[in-house]
């Protein structure tokens, strides 16, 4: 579903994956460039192939940060899930992806482990459980919401065998390439999965605004994690624009909602006024008349 397949940014991402000075000195400028979906392509056709609507196999075995073998389905549970494919020794790019995701999670009014899950998987089969555990400890310590057992169970870091890595990267359309210097060229972004493992949305580059992340999670859950009327309004009135790679308000839909709301308000207002007028007339009709001559009353009393 990618809108365009634009020119590869070979030099840019080769330097990024090798820890180039340009990324270290100007990450915001690089993030802005990578947000443009026309610059997602990397070395020699290494690319992210969108597979929205496909289901990632839930039985893929992973090794969590405690050394326990689990499946992808175990880690997703019954919640929408942010899936990040990284490698822990990546000199710059992957750390930025995880840092920016963590920042967005801190600004999100949903709680990881309760409303959604985050699954981090290393695509380097040589990386270790200790590396996964260190990353988990570091990022949980920076989480601004209470770190409950549910949070720890819902934000997971993993390693995997070469076969599992092949299955999960192919399932997400996340193509990688091992470079001669031992680093990887890879796409930059996240996948958002529905509770059944279906790919619902991709988020590209390093910038994951909390509102965009919330909308992606609402979409993935079909609005089930909405906690307020405002959340339901967001889910109903915002639509994903594949050309922009982001959600935006659907103006015509909002105008229709405004028109319907206006009709409803006017209906209640007019109905209320009519009811008030009817009640007033009824009460007036029930009042005793005072046009009986006072002399008549006096004579009747005398008899």
Residue pairs with C-beta under 8 A, 6 or more apart in sequence:
1 50
1 52
1 242
2 37
2 40
2 49
2 50
2 242
3 37
3 242
3 243
4 37
4 38
5 41
5 47
6 38
6 39
6 41
7 38
7 39
7 41
8 41
8 42
8 43
8 44
8 45
9 33
9 39
9 41
9 42
10 42
10 43
10 44
12 22
12 30
12 33
12 39
13 42
13 43
13 93
13 185
13 188
14 43
14 179
14 185
15 22
15 23
16 22
16 23
16 30
16 92
16 93
17 90
17 91
17 92
17 93
17 179
17 183
17 184
17 185
17 186
18 91
18 179
18 181
18 183
19 91
19 92
20 92
22 30
23 30
23 92
23 93
23 96
24 92
27 96
27 206
30 206
31 96
31 100
31 205
31 206
31 207
32 205
32 207
33 39
33 205
34 40
34 188
34 204
34 205
34 206
35 204
35 205
35 206
35 207
35 245
36 205
36 245
37 204
37 245
40 47
40 48
40 187
40 188
40 189
40 204
41 47
42 177
42 185
42 186
42 187
43 177
43 179
43 185
44 177
44 185
45 175
46 175
46 176
46 177
46 185
46 186
46 187
47 175
47 187
48 173
48 174
48 175
48 187
48 189
48 202
48 204
49 173
49 175
50 173
50 199
50 202
51 171
51 172
51 173
51 199
52 199
52 200
52 201
52 202
53 198
53 199
54 171
54 198
54 199
55 171
55 196
55 197
55 198
55 199
56 72
56 83
56 168
56 171
56 172
56 191
56 193
56 197
56 198
56 199
57 72
57 167
57 168
57 171
57 197
58 71
58 72
58 73
58 76
58 196
58 197
59 71
59 72
59 73
60 71
60 72
60 160
60 164
60 167
60 168
60 171
61 69
61 70
61 71
61 160
61 161
61 164
62 69
62 70
62 71
62 72
62 75
62 121
62 158
62 159
62 160
62 164
63 69
63 70
63 129
63 132
63 158
63 159
63 160
64 70
64 75
64 129
64 132
64 156
64 157
64 158
65 129
65 132
65 133
65 135
65 136
65 156
65 157
65 158
66 129
66 133
67 129
70 158
72 119
72 168
72 197
73 197
75 81
75 117
75 119
75 156
75 158
76 117
76 119
76 193
76 195
76 197
77 117
77 154
77 195
78 195
79 115
79 116
79 117
79 154
79 195
79 221
79 225
80 116
80 117
80 192
80 193
80 194
80 195
80 200
80 216
80 217
80 220
80 221
80 225
81 116
81 117
81 118
81 119
81 192
81 193
81 195
81 220
82 101
82 116
82 117
82 118
82 119
82 190
82 191
82 192
82 193
82 213
82 217
83 119
83 121
83 172
83 190
83 191
83 192
83 193
84 97
84 98
84 101
84 118
84 119
84 120
84 121
84 190
85 121
85 123
85 168
85 169
85 172
85 174
85 176
85 186
85 191
86 94
86 97
86 98
86 120
86 121
86 122
86 123
87 94
87 122
87 123
87 124
87 127
87 184
88 94
88 122
88 124
88 127
88 131
88 132
88 135
89 124
89 127
89 131
90 183
90 184
91 183
93 186
93 188
96 206
97 188
97 189
97 190
97 206
98 120
98 135
98 139
100 206
100 207
100 208
101 118
101 190
101 208
102 139
102 142
102 143
104 208
104 209
104 210
104 213
105 112
105 118
105 143
105 213
106 142
106 143
106 144
106 145
107 210
108 210
108 213
108 214
109 214
109 227
110 116
110 214
110 217
110 225
110 227
111 145
111 150
111 151
112 118
112 143
112 145
112 151
112 154
112 155
113 148
113 150
113 151
113 152
113 153
113 154
113 155
114 150
114 151
114 154
115 217
115 225
115 227
116 154
116 217
116 221
116 225
117 154
117 155
117 156
118 154
118 155
118 156
119 156
119 158
120 132
120 135
120 156
120 157
120 158
121 158
121 159
121 160
121 165
121 168
122 131
122 132
122 158
122 159
122 160
123 160
123 165
123 168
123 169
123 174
123 176
123 184
123 186
124 184
125 159
125 160
125 161
125 162
125 165
127 159
128 159
129 159
131 159
132 157
132 158
132 159
133 157
135 157
136 155
136 156
136 157
139 155
139 157
140 147
140 151
140 152
140 155
143 151
143 155
145 151
160 168
168 174
169 175
169 176
172 191
172 199
174 186
174 187
174 191
175 186
175 187
176 184
176 185
176 186
177 184
177 185
177 186
178 184
179 185
188 204
188 205
188 206
189 202
189 203
189 204
189 205
190 202
190 203
190 208
191 199
191 201
191 202
192 199
192 200
192 201
192 202
192 203
192 216
192 217
192 219
192 220
193 199
193 200
193 220
194 200
194 220
194 221
194 222
195 220
195 221
200 216
200 219
200 220
201 216
201 219
201 220
201 240
203 212
203 213
203 216
204 245
211 234
211 247
212 246
212 247
214 231
214 234
215 234
215 235
215 238
215 240
215 247
216 247
217 225
218 225
218 226
218 231
218 234
218 235
219 235
219 240
223 231
223 232
223 235
223 236
225 231
226 232
226 235
236 253
236 257
237 249
237 250
237 253
237 254
237 257
238 247
238 248
238 249
238 250
239 247
239 248
239 250
239 253
240 246
240 247
241 247
241 248
